Amino acid sequence: MSTQTFGSIIRDARTKKNMTLAELSSKTGYAASYLSDIEHGHRKPNISNTIYVLAKTLDIHEDVLYFAIGKLPPDIRKLDVSQEQIIDAFQALREAINEL
């Protein structure tokens, strides 16, 4: 299984929509240079808000973007869970991905 970078996911989604960086900039309110830096891996996004805006604009599920940057979504981070529950959850995720 090939794992794409955050930037390549954004770039692929943008180009599939035939959208330029300038158009994405206009739709998101982020500078085209900032978006270009993200796409090329020169900058990391400001986590929650940037992910939300890019996901909605480009029709990408937020979880895909969180996974690509190695972060947990805010709703998961807020959960009150034990270490054992965390271990079990990650093991279940590994098993589910391996079955694909």
Buried (B, 14 or more C-beta within 10 A) or exposed (E): EEEEBBBBBBBBBBEEBEBEBEBBBEBBEBEBEBBBBBBEEEBEBEBBEBBEBBBEBBEBEBBBBBBBBEBEBEEEEEEEEEEEEEEEEEEEEEEEEEEE
